[in-house]
Amino acid sequence: MRSWLSWPGFLRTLVSHARLAVRLVREPHVPLLAKALPLGAVAYVISPLDLIPDVIPFLGELDDLSLLVLAIVIFFRLCPASAVAFHRAAIAQGRRYSPMPPAADFIDAEWRRE
């Protein structure tokens, strides 16, 4: 079992994942179906309907937190790897949000007949 001293590290990781998830939800390159997953998890946490009621002291909050963490992990796997890498680097460098630049998978050319 882990020490309670690891809680600050866990909370720091949770906050950084939440920041990344917010950026990826705003990213145009991420599919809409993938964006529905974290938004649905947040709606579940806010909703008064729960699988385990919040009046049960520890388990009520634990099911909300575990569902939210699971949804974020699955969301990261559904997102394009290039978008995740771009936004992780942007967070590490302290840059404000901006969408990914368009992919350089094409050559912009013009055909002329001479």
C-alpha positions in Angstrom: 0.0 0.0 0.0 1.3 3.4 -0.9 2.1 6.0 1.7 -0.1 9.0 2.3 2.9 11.1 1.3 2.2 10.2 -2.3 -1.1 12.0 -2.3 0.4 15.4 -3.4 2.0 13.6 -6.4 -1.4 11.9 -7.2 -3.2 15.2 -7.0 -0.6 17.0 -9.1 -1.0 14.2 -11.8 -4.8 14.5 -11.6 -4.7 18.3 -12.2 -2.2 18.0 -15.1 -4.4 15.3 -16.7 -7.4 17.5 -16.3 -5.6 20.5 -17.9 -4.6 18.2 -20.8 -8.1 16.9 -21.2 -9.6 20.4 -21.3 -7.1 21.4 -24.0 -7.9 18.2 -26.0 -11.7 18.8 -25.8 -11.1 22.2 -27.3 -8.8 20.8 -30.1 -10.5 20.6 -33.5 -8.4 17.5 -34.6 -10.0 15.3 -31.8 -13.1 13.5 -33.0 -16.5 14.6 -31.5 -17.3 11.1 -30.3 -14.1 11.0 -28.2 -14.9 14.5 -26.8 -18.2 13.1 -25.5 -16.5 10.7 -23.1 -15.0 13.2 -20.6 -18.0 15.5 -21.0 -20.3 12.6 -20.1 -18.2 11.7 -17.1 -18.4 15.3 -15.8 -22.1 15.3 -16.4 -22.3 12.0 -14.3 -20.3 13.6 -11.5 -22.5 16.7 -11.4 -25.7 14.6 -11.8 -27.7 13.8 -8.6 -28.1 10.2 -9.9 -25.3 7.9 -8.8 -24.5 4.2 -8.9 -23.3 4.5 -5.3 -25.0 7.4 -3.5 -22.8 10.2 -2.1 -24.3 9.8 1.4 -22.2 6.7 1.8 -19.1 8.3 3.3 -16.1 7.0 1.3 -17.5 4.9 -1.5 -19.9 7.6 -2.8 -17.0 10.0 -3.7 -14.7 7.1 -4.8 -17.0 5.9 -7.5 -17.3 9.5 -9.0 -13.5 9.9 -8.9 -12.7 6.5 -10.4 -15.2 7.0 -13.2 -13.7 10.4 -14.0 -10.2 9.1 -14.0 -11.2 6.1 -16.2 -13.0 8.3 -18.6 -9.9 10.6 -18.9 -7.5 7.7 -19.5 -9.8 6.2 -22.2 -10.2 9.7 -23.7 -6.4 10.1 -24.0 -6.2 6.7 -25.8 -9.0 7.8 -28.3 -7.3 11.1 -29.1 -4.8 11.3 -31.9 -1.2 10.8 -30.5 0.0 13.9 -32.3 -2.6 16.1 -30.6 -1.7 14.6 -27.1 2.0 15.1 -27.7 1.5 18.7 -29.0 -0.6 19.8 -26.0 1.6 18.0 -23.5 4.6 19.9 -24.9 2.6 23.1 -24.8 1.7 22.7 -21.2 5.3 21.8 -20.3 6.5 25.0 -22.0 3.8 27.1 -20.4 2.2 28.2 -23.6 -1.5 29.3 -23.8 -4.0 27.2 -25.6 -3.8 27.3 -29.4 -5.0 24.6 -31.8 -2.5 22.4 -33.5 -1.2 23.7 -36.8 -2.5 21.8 -39.8 -0.6 18.7 -40.7 2.1 19.0 -43.3 0.9 15.9 -45.1 0.4 17.6 -48.4 2.3 19.8 -50.8 0.6 23.1 -51.8 1.2 23.5 -55.5 -0.2 25.2 -58.5 -0.4 23.7 -61.9 0.3 26.0 -64.9 0.2 25.3 -68.5 3.0 27.0 -70.5 
